[in-house]
Amino acid sequence: MPYIQTVAESDATGLVKEIYEGARRHLAPGANANLGIMEIFSLRPELLKARLGFVRAVSFGGSGLGARNEELIATSVAGLLNCRY
């Protein structure tokens, strides 16, 4: 059980459920990713929505570096930090 109270994907309703479902649609087919980072914001769906908007604006081709370079940087940093995300 996490220290921070969250809304699990299976318990989500309303805006939180819509956001979780949208996140699932953007995952690779068959991916079984944990939405843990998103769940941290689940008690404040307006913040979750704003965070996702920010992430989309500065990543996946939104930064001006191009999606390929962004993915290379993200993968390199994740590897250096031993991060599974």
N, CA, C and O atoms as a CHARMM CRD file, in Angstrom:
* protein
*
  340
    1    1 MET  N      0.84200  -1.18200   0.00000 PROA 1      0.00000
    2    1 MET  CA     0.00000   0.00000   0.00000 PROA 1      0.00000
    3    1 MET  C      0.88600   1.24400   0.00000 PROA 1      0.00000
    4    1 MET  O      1.79800   1.35200   0.81900 PROA 1      0.00000
    5    2 PRO  N      0.62600   2.18200  -0.91200 PROA 2      0.00000
    6    2 PRO  CA     1.46300   3.37000  -0.97300 PROA 2      0.00000
    7    2 PRO  C      1.23100   4.28400   0.22000 PROA 2      0.00000
    8    2 PRO  O      0.14800   4.31100   0.80600 PROA 2      0.00000
    9    3 TYR  N      2.26700   5.02800   0.56300 PROA 3      0.00000
   10    3 TYR  CA     2.17200   5.99200   1.65500 PROA 3      0.00000
   11    3 TYR  C      1.22500   7.12300   1.27700 PROA 3      0.00000
   12    3 TYR  O      0.47800   7.62400   2.11700 PROA 3      0.00000
   13    4 ILE  N      1.25800   7.52100   0.01100 PROA 4      0.00000
   14    4 ILE  CA     0.38500   8.57600  -0.48300 PROA 4      0.00000
   15    4 ILE  C     -0.91600   7.93700  -0.94000 PROA 4      0.00000
   16    4 ILE  O     -0.90800   6.98500  -1.72200 PROA 4      0.00000
   17    5 GLN  N     -2.02400   8.45700  -0.45500 PROA 5      0.00000
   18    5 GLN  CA    -3.32200   7.92100  -0.85900 PROA 5      0.00000
   19    5 GLN  C     -3.55200   8.22300  -2.33800 PROA 5      0.00000
   20    5 GLN  O     -3.32700   9.34600  -2.79000 PROA 5      0.00000
   21    6 THR  N     -3.99100   7.23700  -3.07400 PROA 6      0.00000
   22    6 THR  CA    -4.24000   7.38700  -4.50600 PROA 6      0.00000
   23    6 THR  C     -5.55200   6.71000  -4.87900 PROA 6      0.00000
   24    6 THR  O     -6.14900   5.99200  -4.07600 PROA 6      0.00000
   25    7 VAL  N     -5.98500   6.95000  -6.10200 PROA 7      0.00000
   26    7 VAL  CA    -7.14600   6.25800  -6.65900 PROA 7      0.00000
   27    7 VAL  C     -6.60200   5.22100  -7.63300 PROA 7      0.00000
   28    7 VAL  O     -6.01300   5.56900  -8.65600 PROA 7      0.00000
   29    8 ALA  N     -6.79900   3.96000  -7.31300 PROA 8      0.00000
   30    8 ALA  CA    -6.33700   2.88000  -8.18600 PROA 8      0.00000
   31    8 ALA  C     -7.09300   2.92500  -9.50600 PROA 8      0.00000
   32    8 ALA  O     -8.22400   3.40700  -9.57600 PROA 8      0.00000
   33    9 GLU  N     -6.46200   2.42500 -10.52900 PROA 9      0.00000
   34    9 GLU  CA    -7.09100   2.42100 -11.85000 PROA 9      0.00000
   35    9 GLU  C     -8.43600   1.69600 -11.81000 PROA 9      0.00000
   36    9 GLU  O     -9.38800   2.13000 -12.45800 PROA 9      0.00000
   37   10 SER  N     -8.52300   0.61900 -11.07200 PROA 10     0.00000
   38   10 SER  CA    -9.76700  -0.16100 -10.99400 PROA 10     0.00000
   39   10 SER  C    -10.87300   0.56200 -10.23000 PROA 10     0.00000
   40   10 SER  O    -12.04700   0.22100 -10.37800 PROA 10     0.00000
   41   11 ASP  N    -10.51400   1.55700  -9.41600 PROA 11     0.00000
   42   11 ASP  CA   -11.49400   2.30200  -8.62400 PROA 11     0.00000
   43   11 ASP  C    -11.81600   3.67500  -9.20200 PROA 11     0.00000
   44   11 ASP  O    -12.65600   4.39100  -8.65600 PROA 11     0.00000
   45   12 ALA  N    -11.17100   4.04400 -10.28100 PROA 12     0.00000
   46   12 ALA  CA   -11.30800   5.39300 -10.82800 PROA 12     0.00000
   47   12 ALA  C    -12.69500   5.62500 -11.41400 PROA 12     0.00000
   48   12 ALA  O    -13.30600   4.72500 -11.99100 PROA 12     0.00000
   49   13 THR  N    -13.17300   6.85200 -11.25100 PROA 13     0.00000
   50   13 THR  CA   -14.44500   7.28100 -11.83100 PROA 13     0.00000
   51   13 THR  C    -14.25800   8.68300 -12.39900 PROA 13     0.00000
   52   13 THR  O    -13.25600   9.34500 -12.13100 PROA 13     0.00000
   53   14 GLY  N    -15.22700   9.12100 -13.18100 PROA 14     0.00000
   54   14 GLY  CA   -15.23300  10.48900 -13.67600 PROA 14     0.00000
   55   14 GLY  C    -13.98700  10.87800 -14.44800 PROA 14     0.00000
   56   14 GLY  O    -13.49200  10.11600 -15.27900 PROA 14     0.00000
   57   15 LEU  N    -13.48000  12.08800 -14.16100 PROA 15     0.00000
   58   15 LEU  CA   -12.33400  12.63000 -14.87500 PROA 15     0.00000
   59   15 LEU  C    -11.09200  11.77100 -14.70200 PROA 15     0.00000
   60   15 LEU  O    -10.32600  11.59500 -15.64900 PROA 15     0.00000
   61   16 VAL  N    -10.88300  11.23700 -13.51100 PROA 16     0.00000
   62   16 VAL  CA    -9.70600  10.39400 -13.27700 PROA 16     0.00000
   63   16 VAL  C     -9.77000   9.15600 -14.16800 PROA 16     0.00000
   64   16 VAL  O     -8.76400   8.76400 -14.75900 PROA 16     0.00000
   65   17 LYS  N    -10.93600   8.54600 -14.26500 PROA 17     0.00000
   66   17 LYS  CA   -11.09000   7.36500 -15.12300 PROA 17     0.00000
   67   17 LYS  C    -10.83500   7.72300 -16.58300 PROA 17     0.00000
   68   17 LYS  O    -10.17500   6.96900 -17.29800 PROA 17     0.00000
   69   18 GLU  N    -11.35100   8.86400 -17.03300 PROA 18     0.00000
   70   18 GLU  CA   -11.12500   9.30600 -18.41100 PROA 18     0.00000
   71   18 GLU  C     -9.63600   9.48600 -18.69100 PROA 18     0.00000
   72   18 GLU  O     -9.14300   9.08800 -19.74700 PROA 18     0.00000
   73   19 ILE  N     -8.92900  10.08400 -17.74300 PROA 19     0.00000
   74   19 ILE  CA    -7.49800  10.32600 -17.92300 PROA 19     0.00000
   75   19 ILE  C     -6.73400   9.01000 -17.94400 PROA 19     0.00000
   76   19 ILE  O     -5.85700   8.81600 -18.78700 PROA 19     0.00000
   77   20 TYR  N     -7.05500   8.11000 -17.03000 PROA 20     0.00000
   78   20 TYR  CA    -6.39800   6.79800 -17.01300 PROA 20     0.00000
   79   20 TYR  C     -6.63700   6.05700 -18.32700 PROA 20     0.00000
   80   20 TYR  O     -5.71200   5.47700 -18.89600 PROA 20     0.00000
   81   21 GLU  N     -7.88200   6.08100 -18.80600 PROA 21     0.00000
   82   21 GLU  CA    -8.20500   5.39500 -20.05900 PROA 21     0.00000
   83   21 GLU  C     -7.44700   6.01700 -21.22600 PROA 21     0.00000
   84   21 GLU  O     -6.96600   5.30700 -22.11000 PROA 21     0.00000
   85   22 GLY  N     -7.34100   7.34500 -21.22900 PROA 22     0.00000
   86   22 GLY  CA    -6.57700   8.02200 -22.27400 PROA 22     0.00000
   87   22 GLY  C     -5.11400   7.62300 -22.24100 PROA 22     0.00000
   88   22 GLY  O     -4.49000   7.43700 -23.28600 PROA 22     0.00000
   89   23 ALA  N     -4.57000   7.49200 -21.04500 PROA 23     0.00000
   90   23 ALA  CA    -3.17000   7.07600 -20.90300 PROA 23     0.00000
   91   23 ALA  C     -2.98700   5.66100 -21.43200 PROA 23     0.00000
   92   23 ALA  O     -1.99700   5.37500 -22.10400 PROA 23     0.00000
   93   24 ARG  N     -3.92000   4.78600 -21.13800 PROA 24     0.00000
   94   24 ARG  CA    -3.83500   3.40300 -21.62900 PROA 24     0.00000
   95   24 ARG  C     -3.85500   3.36100 -23.15600 PROA 24     0.00000
   96   24 ARG  O     -3.15300   2.55400 -23.76500 PROA 24     0.00000
   97   25 ARG  N     -4.65500   4.22600 -23.77200 PROA 25     0.00000
   98   25 ARG  CA    -4.74400   4.24000 -25.24000 PROA 25     0.00000
   99   25 ARG  C     -3.41700   4.63500 -25.88300 PROA 25     0.00000
  100   25 ARG  O     -3.14200   4.25400 -27.02100 PROA 25     0.00000
  101   26 HSD  N     -2.59400   5.39500 -25.16300 PROA 26     0.00000
  102   26 HSD  CA    -1.32000   5.84600 -25.71800 PROA 26     0.00000
  103   26 HSD  C     -0.17900   4.86600 -25.47000 PROA 26     0.00000
  104   26 HSD  O      0.93100   5.07600 -25.95800 PROA 26     0.00000
  105   27 LEU  N     -0.43700   3.80600 -24.72400 PROA 27     0.00000
  106   27 LEU  CA     0.60100   2.80500 -24.48200 PROA 27     0.00000
  107   27 LEU  C      0.69700   1.85200 -25.66300 PROA 27     0.00000
  108   27 LEU  O     -0.24700   1.69600 -26.43700 PROA 27     0.00000
  109   28 ALA  N      1.84300   1.22700 -25.78200 PROA 28     0.00000
  110   28 ALA  CA     2.03200   0.24000 -26.84400 PROA 28     0.00000
  111   28 ALA  C      1.05400  -0.91200 -26.64300 PROA 28     0.00000
  112   28 ALA  O      0.74300  -1.26700 -25.50600 PROA 28     0.00000
  113   29 PRO  N      0.56600  -1.50200 -27.73600 PROA 29     0.00000
  114   29 PRO  CA    -0.34900  -2.64600 -27.61200 PROA 29     0.00000
  115   29 PRO  C      0.26900  -3.75500 -26.76400 PROA 29     0.00000
  116   29 PRO  O      1.41800  -4.14400 -26.97700 PROA 29     0.00000
  117   30 GLY  N     -0.48300  -4.24700 -25.82500 PROA 30     0.00000
  118   30 GLY  CA    -0.01000  -5.31900 -24.95400 PROA 30     0.00000
  119   30 GLY  C      0.81900  -4.85100 -23.77500 PROA 30     0.00000
  120   30 GLY  O      1.20100  -5.65900 -22.92900 PROA 30     0.00000
  121   31 ALA  N      1.10400  -3.55800 -23.70300 PROA 31     0.00000
  122   31 ALA  CA     1.90500  -3.04400 -22.58600 PROA 31     0.00000
  123   31 ALA  C      1.10600  -3.15400 -21.29800 PROA 31     0.00000
  124   31 ALA  O     -0.09000  -2.86400 -21.26900 PROA 31     0.00000
  125   32 ASN  N      1.76000  -3.56500 -20.26000 PROA 32     0.00000
  126   32 ASN  CA     1.10800  -3.69200 -18.95900 PROA 32     0.00000
  127   32 ASN  C      1.79200  -2.74100 -17.98400 PROA 32     0.00000
  128   32 ASN  O      2.27900  -3.15400 -16.93100 PROA 32     0.00000
  129   33 ALA  N      1.82000  -1.47700 -18.34600 PROA 33     0.00000
  130   33 ALA  CA     2.51700  -0.47500 -17.54500 PROA 33     0.00000
  131   33 ALA  C      1.70000  -0.08300 -16.32600 PROA 33     0.00000
  132   33 ALA  O      0.47000  -0.04900 -16.36200 PROA 33     0.00000
  133   34 ASN  N      2.39800   0.20400 -15.26800 PROA 34     0.00000
  134   34 ASN  CA     1.80400   0.70400 -14.04300 PROA 34     0.00000
  135   34 ASN  C      1.58800   2.20400 -14.19800 PROA 34     0.00000
  136   34 ASN  O      2.47600   2.90700 -14.68000 PROA 34     0.00000
  137   35 LEU  N      0.44200   2.69700 -13.80300 PROA 35     0.00000
  138   35 LEU  CA     0.16200   4.12600 -13.89500 PROA 35     0.00000
  139   35 LEU  C      0.53500   4.84100 -12.60100 PROA 35     0.00000
  140   35 LEU  O     -0.02200   5.89600 -12.29600 PROA 35     0.00000
  141   36 GLY  N      1.46900   4.28100 -11.84000 PROA 36     0.00000
  142   36 GLY  CA     1.83300   4.79700 -10.52500 PROA 36     0.00000
  143   36 GLY  C      2.11000   6.27800 -10.46000 PROA 36     0.00000
  144   36 GLY  O      1.63200   6.95600  -9.55000 PROA 36     0.00000
  145   37 ILE  N      2.87500   6.80000 -11.40900 PROA 37     0.00000
  146   37 ILE  CA     3.19000   8.22700 -11.38100 PROA 37     0.00000
  147   37 ILE  C      1.91300   9.03800 -11.54200 PROA 37     0.00000
  148   37 ILE  O      1.72900  10.04700 -10.86100 PROA 37     0.00000
  149   38 MET  N      1.04000   8.61000 -12.42600 PROA 38     0.00000
  150   38 MET  CA    -0.21700   9.32700 -12.62000 PROA 38     0.00000
  151   38 MET  C     -1.11400   9.20700 -11.39400 PROA 38     0.00000
  152   38 MET  O     -1.83000  10.14600 -11.04600 PROA 38     0.00000
  153   39 GLU  N     -1.07200   8.05200 -10.74400 PROA 39     0.00000
  154   39 GLU  CA    -1.93400   7.83600  -9.58400 PROA 39     0.00000
  155   39 GLU  C     -1.60700   8.78700  -8.43600 PROA 39     0.00000
  156   39 GLU  O     -2.47200   9.07300  -7.60800 PROA 39     0.00000
  157   40 ILE  N     -0.37600   9.27800  -8.37600 PROA 40     0.00000
  158   40 ILE  CA     0.00200  10.22500  -7.32800 PROA 40     0.00000
  159   40 ILE  C     -0.89200  11.46000  -7.37500 PROA 40     0.00000
  160   40 ILE  O     -1.20700  12.04100  -6.33700 PROA 40     0.00000
  161   41 PHE  N     -1.29800  11.85900  -8.57500 PROA 41     0.00000
  162   41 PHE  CA    -2.11700  13.05400  -8.75500 PROA 41     0.00000
  163   41 PHE  C     -3.61500  12.75400  -8.75700 PROA 41     0.00000
  164   41 PHE  O     -4.41800  13.66500  -8.95700 PROA 41     0.00000
  165   42 SER  N     -4.00500  11.51500  -8.54200 PROA 42     0.00000
  166   42 SER  CA    -5.38900  11.10400  -8.75400 PROA 42     0.00000
  167   42 SER  C     -6.40500  11.76900  -7.83000 PROA 42     0.00000
  168   42 SER  O     -7.58000  11.86500  -8.18600 PROA 42     0.00000
  169   43 LEU  N     -5.98700  12.22400  -6.66800 PROA 43     0.00000
  170   43 LEU  CA    -6.93200  12.90200  -5.78000 PROA 43     0.00000
  171   43 LEU  C     -7.16500  14.34800  -6.19900 PROA 43     0.00000
  172   43 LEU  O     -8.07200  15.01100  -5.69700 PROA 43     0.00000
  173   44 ARG  N     -6.34300  14.82600  -7.11600 PROA 44     0.00000
  174   44 ARG  CA    -6.49200  16.18500  -7.66000 PROA 44     0.00000
  175   44 ARG  C     -6.48800  16.09400  -9.18500 PROA 44     0.00000
  176   44 ARG  O     -5.49900  16.45100  -9.82400 PROA 44     0.00000
  177   45 PRO  N     -7.59300  15.61600  -9.77200 PROA 45     0.00000
  178   45 PRO  CA    -7.61300  15.36900 -11.21100 PROA 45     0.00000
  179   45 PRO  C     -7.28400  16.59500 -12.05300 PROA 45     0.00000
  180   45 PRO  O     -6.75500  16.45600 -13.15600 PROA 45     0.00000
  181   46 GLU  N     -7.58700  17.79700 -11.55500 PROA 46     0.00000
  182   46 GLU  CA    -7.25000  18.99300 -12.32500 PROA 46     0.00000
  183   46 GLU  C     -5.72900  19.15400 -12.43900 PROA 46     0.00000
  184   46 GLU  O     -5.23000  19.62200 -13.46200 PROA 46     0.00000
  185   47 LEU  N     -4.99700  18.76600 -11.39400 PROA 47     0.00000
  186   47 LEU  CA    -3.53300  18.79300 -11.45600 PROA 47     0.00000
  187   47 LEU  C     -3.00700  17.69000 -12.36900 PROA 47     0.00000
  188   47 LEU  O     -2.04300  17.89000 -13.10800 PROA 47     0.00000
  189   48 LEU  N     -3.64100  16.53800 -12.31300 PROA 48     0.00000
  190   48 LEU  CA    -3.25000  15.43100 -13.18600 PROA 48     0.00000
  191   48 LEU  C     -3.40500  15.84200 -14.64700 PROA 48     0.00000
  192   48 LEU  O     -2.51600  15.59700 -15.46300 PROA 48     0.00000
  193   49 LYS  N     -4.51600  16.45700 -14.96800 PROA 49     0.00000
  194   49 LYS  CA    -4.76400  16.89200 -16.34100 PROA 49     0.00000
  195   49 LYS  C     -3.74000  17.94600 -16.76700 PROA 49     0.00000
  196   49 LYS  O     -3.23000  17.90100 -17.88600 PROA 49     0.00000
  197   50 ALA  N     -3.44000  18.89300 -15.87500 PROA 50     0.00000
  198   50 ALA  CA    -2.44300  19.92900 -16.18200 PROA 50     0.00000
  199   50 ALA  C     -1.05700  19.32300 -16.36100 PROA 50     0.00000
  200   50 ALA  O     -0.31800  19.72800 -17.25900 PROA 50     0.00000
  201   51 ARG  N     -0.69600  18.36200 -15.52200 PROA 51     0.00000
  202   51 ARG  CA     0.61300  17.71800 -15.62500 PROA 51     0.00000
  203   51 ARG  C      0.75300  16.99200 -16.95800 PROA 51     0.00000
  204   51 ARG  O      1.79100  17.08300 -17.61500 PROA 51     0.00000
  205   52 LEU  N     -0.28600  16.27700 -17.35400 PROA 52     0.00000
  206   52 LEU  CA    -0.23700  15.56400 -18.62700 PROA 52     0.00000
  207   52 LEU  C     -0.11300  16.53300 -19.79600 PROA 52     0.00000
  208   52 LEU  O      0.60500  16.26300 -20.75800 PROA 52     0.00000
  209   53 GLY  N     -0.81100  17.65800 -19.71300 PROA 53     0.00000
  210   53 GLY  CA    -0.69200  18.67500 -20.75400 PROA 53     0.00000
  211   53 GLY  C      0.71900  19.21900 -20.84400 PROA 53     0.00000
  212   53 GLY  O      1.24200  19.42700 -21.93900 PROA 53     0.00000
  213   54 PHE  N      1.34000  19.45300 -19.68700 PROA 54     0.00000
  214   54 PHE  CA     2.72100  19.93600 -19.64700 PROA 54     0.00000
  215   54 PHE  C      3.66900  18.91400 -20.25900 PROA 54     0.00000
  216   54 PHE  O      4.52300  19.25700 -21.07700 PROA 54     0.00000
  217   55 VAL  N      3.51400  17.65500 -19.85700 PROA 55     0.00000
  218   55 VAL  CA     4.39200  16.60000 -20.36700 PROA 55     0.00000
  219   55 VAL  C      4.26300  16.49400 -21.88400 PROA 55     0.00000
  220   55 VAL  O      5.26600  16.35800 -22.58400 PROA 55     0.00000
  221   56 ARG  N      3.05400  16.55500 -22.38400 PROA 56     0.00000
  222   56 ARG  CA     2.85700  16.45400 -23.83500 PROA 56     0.00000
  223   56 ARG  C      3.44200  17.66100 -24.56900 PROA 56     0.00000
  224   56 ARG  O      3.90500  17.54100 -25.70300 PROA 56     0.00000
  225   57 ALA  N      3.41900  18.82700 -23.91200 PROA 57     0.00000
  226   57 ALA  CA     3.93700  20.03900 -24.54800 PROA 57     0.00000
  227   57 ALA  C      5.45400  20.03800 -24.66600 PROA 57     0.00000
  228   57 ALA  O      6.00300  20.64200 -25.58700 PROA 57     0.00000
  229   58 VAL  N      6.13600  19.36800 -23.74500 PROA 58     0.00000
  230   58 VAL  CA     7.60300  19.42000 -23.74100 PROA 58     0.00000
  231   58 VAL  C      8.25400  18.10400 -24.14000 PROA 58     0.00000
  232   58 VAL  O      9.48100  18.00400 -24.15000 PROA 58     0.00000
  233   59 SER  N      7.47200  17.11300 -24.46400 PROA 59     0.00000
  234   59 SER  CA     8.05600  15.83700 -24.86400 PROA 59     0.00000
  235   59 SER  C      7.32700  15.27800 -26.07500 PROA 59     0.00000
  236   59 SER  O      6.32200  15.82400 -26.53000 PROA 59     0.00000
  237   60 PHE  N      7.85600  14.18400 -26.58000 PROA 60     0.00000
  238   60 PHE  CA     7.26800  13.50600 -27.73100 PROA 60     0.00000
  239   60 PHE  C      7.13800  14.43900 -28.93000 PROA 60     0.00000
  240   60 PHE  O      6.10600  14.48000 -29.60000 PROA 60     0.00000
  241   61 GLY  N      8.21700  15.19200 -29.18600 PROA 61     0.00000
  242   61 GLY  CA     8.24700  16.09000 -30.32800 PROA 61     0.00000
  243   61 GLY  C      7.86200  17.51300 -30.00700 PROA 61     0.00000
  244   61 GLY  O      7.92700  18.36900 -30.88900 PROA 61     0.00000
  245   62 GLY  N      7.46600  17.80500 -28.78700 PROA 62     0.00000
  246   62 GLY  CA     7.02300  19.14200 -28.42100 PROA 62     0.00000
  247   62 GLY  C      8.13200  20.09900 -28.02900 PROA 62     0.00000
  248   62 GLY  O      7.88800  21.30000 -27.91600 PROA 62     0.00000
  249   63 SER  N      9.34100  19.60500 -27.82000 PROA 63     0.00000
  250   63 SER  CA    10.42000  20.46100 -27.32800 PROA 63     0.00000
  251   63 SER  C     11.20200  21.15400 -28.42800 PROA 63     0.00000
  252   63 SER  O     11.94300  22.09500 -28.14700 PROA 63     0.00000
  253   64 GLY  N     11.06000  20.72200 -29.65300 PROA 64     0.00000
  254   64 GLY  CA    11.87300  21.25900 -30.72700 PROA 64     0.00000
  255   64 GLY  C     13.08100  20.38400 -31.02600 PROA 64     0.00000
  256   64 GLY  O     13.74800  20.57600 -32.04300 PROA 64     0.00000
  257   65 LEU  N     13.37000  19.42600 -30.15100 PROA 65     0.00000
  258   65 LEU  CA    14.48300  18.50400 -30.37500 PROA 65     0.00000
  259   65 LEU  C     14.10000  17.37900 -31.32600 PROA 65     0.00000
  260   65 LEU  O     14.96100  16.74300 -31.93400 PROA 65     0.00000
  261   66 GLY  N     12.82000  17.14500 -31.44700 PROA 66     0.00000
  262   66 GLY  CA    12.33700  16.02500 -32.24900 PROA 66     0.00000
  263   66 GLY  C     12.11000  14.81800 -31.36000 PROA 66     0.00000
  264   66 GLY  O     12.83200  14.60000 -30.38800 PROA 66     0.00000
  265   67 ALA  N     11.11400  14.04700 -31.70100 PROA 67     0.00000
  266   67 ALA  CA    10.73400  12.89600 -30.87100 PROA 67     0.00000
  267   67 ALA  C     11.87000  11.89500 -30.72200 PROA 67     0.00000
  268   67 ALA  O     12.06600  11.34200 -29.63900 PROA 67     0.00000
  269   68 ARG  N     12.62300  11.65200 -31.79200 PROA 68     0.00000
  270   68 ARG  CA    13.71200  10.66500 -31.72200 PROA 68     0.00000
  271   68 ARG  C     14.76400  11.09100 -30.70300 PROA 68     0.00000
  272   68 ARG  O     15.17400  10.29200 -29.86000 PROA 68     0.00000
  273   69 ASN  N     15.20300  12.34800 -30.77700 PROA 69     0.00000
  274   69 ASN  CA    16.21400  12.82500 -29.82700 PROA 69     0.00000
  275   69 ASN  C     15.68700  12.83600 -28.39800 PROA 69     0.00000
  276   69 ASN  O     16.41500  12.51400 -27.46000 PROA 69     0.00000
  277   70 GLU  N     14.42000  13.20700 -28.23500 PROA 70     0.00000
  278   70 GLU  CA    13.83300  13.19100 -26.89200 PROA 70     0.00000
  279   70 GLU  C     13.83400  11.78200 -26.31600 PROA 70     0.00000
  280   70 GLU  O     14.16700  11.58700 -25.14700 PROA 70     0.00000
  281   71 GLU  N     13.46600  10.80600 -27.12600 PROA 71     0.00000
  282   71 GLU  CA    13.45100   9.42000 -26.66200 PROA 71     0.00000
  283   71 GLU  C     14.85700   8.93400 -26.33900 PROA 71     0.00000
  284   71 GLU  O     15.05300   8.20900 -25.36300 PROA 71     0.00000
  285   72 LEU  N     15.84500   9.32800 -27.15500 PROA 72     0.00000
  286   72 LEU  CA    17.23300   8.95000 -26.86800 PROA 72     0.00000
  287   72 LEU  C     17.69800   9.53400 -25.54100 PROA 72     0.00000
  288   72 LEU  O     18.33800   8.84500 -24.74600 PROA 72     0.00000
  289   73 ILE  N     17.37900  10.79600 -25.30300 PROA 73     0.00000
  290   73 ILE  CA    17.75500  11.43800 -24.04200 PROA 73     0.00000
  291   73 ILE  C     17.04400  10.76300 -22.87700 PROA 73     0.00000
  292   73 ILE  O     17.67000  10.43800 -21.86900 PROA 73     0.00000
  293   74 ALA  N     15.73800  10.55200 -23.01300 PROA 74     0.00000
  294   74 ALA  CA    14.96800   9.93100 -21.93200 PROA 74     0.00000
  295   74 ALA  C     15.47700   8.53300 -21.61600 PROA 74     0.00000
  296   74 ALA  O     15.58800   8.15800 -20.44900 PROA 74     0.00000
  297   75 THR  N     15.78400   7.76800 -22.64500 PROA 75     0.00000
  298   75 THR  CA    16.29100   6.40900 -22.43800 PROA 75     0.00000
  299   75 THR  C     17.66400   6.43300 -21.78400 PROA 75     0.00000
  300   75 THR  O     17.93900   5.63100 -20.89100 PROA 75     0.00000
  301   76 SER  N     18.52300   7.34000 -22.21800 PROA 76     0.00000
  302   76 SER  CA    19.86500   7.45200 -21.63100 PROA 76     0.00000
  303   76 SER  C     19.79700   7.83700 -20.16000 PROA 76     0.00000
  304   76 SER  O     20.47300   7.23700 -19.32500 PROA 76     0.00000
  305   77 VAL  N     18.98700   8.83000 -19.84500 PROA 77     0.00000
  306   77 VAL  CA    18.85700   9.27400 -18.45600 PROA 77     0.00000
  307   77 VAL  C     18.24800   8.17200 -17.60000 PROA 77     0.00000
  308   77 VAL  O     18.71200   7.92300 -16.48800 PROA 77     0.00000
  309   78 ALA  N     17.21500   7.51200 -18.10800 PROA 78     0.00000
  310   78 ALA  CA    16.59400   6.41600 -17.35600 PROA 78     0.00000
  311   78 ALA  C     17.60800   5.31600 -17.07900 PROA 78     0.00000
  312   78 ALA  O     17.63700   4.75800 -15.98200 PROA 78     0.00000
  313   79 GLY  N     18.43600   5.00400 -18.06600 PROA 79     0.00000
  314   79 GLY  CA    19.46800   3.98200 -17.86800 PROA 79     0.00000
  315   79 GLY  C     20.48100   4.38900 -16.81800 PROA 79     0.00000
  316   79 GLY  O     20.86500   3.57900 -15.97500 PROA 79     0.00000
  317   80 LEU  N     20.91800   5.64000 -16.86300 PROA 80     0.00000
  318   80 LEU  CA    21.88200   6.13400 -15.87300 PROA 80     0.00000
  319   80 LEU  C     21.31600   6.09500 -14.45400 PROA 80     0.00000
  320   80 LEU  O     22.03900   5.84100 -13.49000 PROA 80     0.00000
  321   81 LEU  N     20.02300   6.34900 -14.34300 PROA 81     0.00000
  322   81 LEU  CA    19.36900   6.38700 -13.03200 PROA 81     0.00000
  323   81 LEU  C     18.78300   5.04100 -12.61900 PROA 81     0.00000
  324   81 LEU  O     18.15700   4.92900 -11.56400 PROA 81     0.00000
  325   82 ASN  N     18.98500   4.02000 -13.45000 PROA 82     0.00000
  326   82 ASN  CA    18.38800   2.70500 -13.19900 PROA 82     0.00000
  327   82 ASN  C     16.87900   2.80900 -13.00500 PROA 82     0.00000
  328   82 ASN  O     16.30500   2.16300 -12.12900 PROA 82     0.00000
  329   83 CYS  N     16.25700   3.62500 -13.82700 PROA 83     0.00000
  330   83 CYS  CA    14.82100   3.88200 -13.72000 PROA 83     0.00000
  331   83 CYS  C     14.06700   2.99600 -14.70300 PROA 83     0.00000
  332   83 CYS  O     14.42400   2.93400 -15.87900 PROA 83     0.00000
  333   84 ARG  N     13.04000   2.31600 -14.23800 PROA 84     0.00000
  334   84 ARG  CA    12.27600   1.43900 -15.12300 PROA 84     0.00000
  335   84 ARG  C     11.31000   2.20300 -16.01100 PROA 84     0.00000
  336   84 ARG  O     10.76000   1.62400 -16.94800 PROA 84     0.00000
  337   85 TYR  N     11.08800   3.48100 -15.74900 PROA 85     0.00000
  338   85 TYR  CA    10.20000   4.26900 -16.59500 PROA 85     0.00000
  339   85 TYR  C     10.97500   4.77900 -17.78300 PROA 85     0.00000
  340   85 TYR  O     10.41600   5.47200 -18.63300 PROA 85     0.00000
